[in-house]
Amino acid sequence: MQGFGKWKRLIQLWKQLDGGYTLMLVPHDGRSISKKDLHTKQMKKVATWFGAVALGTAGVIVLLSSMLYVRNKEANELAAYRAIKAQQEQKLQELAKSTEAVQKQLAVLHKIENQVREQMKKSGMELPGKSELTEKNGGKGGPSKTKVSDLVVLQEQNALLQKNLQASTHDWDNLLASIKAENYRNEVTPNLWPLDGGYISSDFGSRANPFDGYSSDYHPGIDIAENYGAPVYASASGYVQRAGWYGGYGKYIKISHDYGYATAYGHLSSIEISAGDYVSKGQIIGYVGSTGYSTGPHLHFEVLLYGEQVNPRRLIK
């Protein structure tokens, strides 16, 4: 109210201005005083002009201030948006990397699972069904409006999933190693019947001499009677130590296996492999005959463990 009263008095004083006035300029250095006559109308015109200029300037200042405020506000909003966008892009990149790591881990796990299945088939077993974790899913993509906080949650979930996958991969690796070791042991253990059929005509150990029928004789293997020319199979995988004529054994094959095992096959009619060859379990290595000291077509079959003959019946399935 006081400010309004002051403006009111100024307006009344302005209205009372009339006639003329003299403006006197008094210098401080003693020069003569200058005078300037001013008329009220001129003063009002000048004052009105200055007032208009002042108001215009004030308006321009207000307008510029408003524009500057809006511009600053927009700049701040743009900066904030860019900061959020940059943070979102960073999180998206991190999420993409973690997702890629999970996919790679899934691929490794899928490969190991397939290897486990193959090894288990070799040992006569089979896993029930595909693991849900290793099932392949179709790719998905496209623009997203996901919040940064949601991306952080997804990234944490990916990290947890990757950790679980690594643990599962470790378990599957151990399982695969165990199955492989067991399958390898079975592969090199002479437990496969070396013929398609036949029967044991002379057992392991003490027996009557087959040539005189009454003297005692020690038999270091078993004799399997079978038709002449029947295929003979390697009882286990290994390297051929000997393949050729060997005294009373006639045409003879000896194969060295792992874990201290070896097998021998005598009285063959023919030999299909050579010394130094690697043969697989179940591979044809020769054919039944009656070479050497033999009374008729049969296969003399021996199993040795660290150089000592053992009864093949203990291993043959």
C-alpha positions, 0 to 999 in steps of 0.5 A: 500500500505504501508503494502504491501511495508513492506512485500516486504522488509521483503521478500527481506531481507529473500532472502539476508540471507546467510552464518552463524550467531552467536547467543550470550547470555549475562547474567545479573549476570556476567556469561560468554557469551554463543555463538551459531552458526546458519546457514542460511539454519537452520534458514530458516528451523526453520522459515519455520516450525514456519511459517507453524505452525503459518499458521496452527494455524491461519487456525485452529483458523479461522475454529474454529471461523467459527464453533463457529459462526455457532454454536452460530447462530444455537443456537440463531435460535433454542432458538428463535424458541423455544421461539416462539413455547412456546409462540404459545403453550401457546396461543393455550392452552389459546385458547383451554380454551376459546373455551371450555368456549364458548362451555360450555356457548353454552350448557347452552344457548341451555339447557335454550332455550329448557326449554323456548320452553317447557314452552312456549308450556305449555302456548300455544306458540311456538318459530319459530326455533332453535337459530343459536348460540345454533345449535350444530356444529361438532368438528374439529381438527388437526395440525395448522400453525397458527401464534401467532398473529392470535391466539391472534385475535382468543382468542379475538374473543372468549372472545367477543363471550363468553361475548355476550353469557353470556349476551344472557344467562342472557336474556334467564334466565330472559325470562325462569323465567318469562314464568315459573312464568306465567305458574305456575300462570296459573297452580294454577289458577282455570280456567279449566272447571271441566267437559268434558261438561254439562251446568250451571243449577244454577248460582252464587249468589242470586237464588230461593231455588231449594227445594221450588221454591220461597224462596230466596237463596244465591248460593256460586258456580255454579251447572253444570248439567251432566250425573251421573258418568261423570269424574270431573277434578281438575280446578287447581293444588294444595293440597287436604284439604278435601275429604269425606262427608261434610253435604249438599254437600254430597261427597265433595272435597276441594283443596287449590291452590296458590295465595290465591285460593281454589276450592270445588266440591260437590254432587260427586258419588265417590272420587278418591283422599285423603286429603293431596294428591297433584293433577295436573290441569286436573286430575280426582278427582271424578265422578258426583253424587247427594249426599247430598242436591241435586235434581239430578246429577250435580256438585256443583263447587266453587272458593274461593279467600282468603276464600271468594267465587267468581263467577267461571265464572270470571276465567273459560276459 
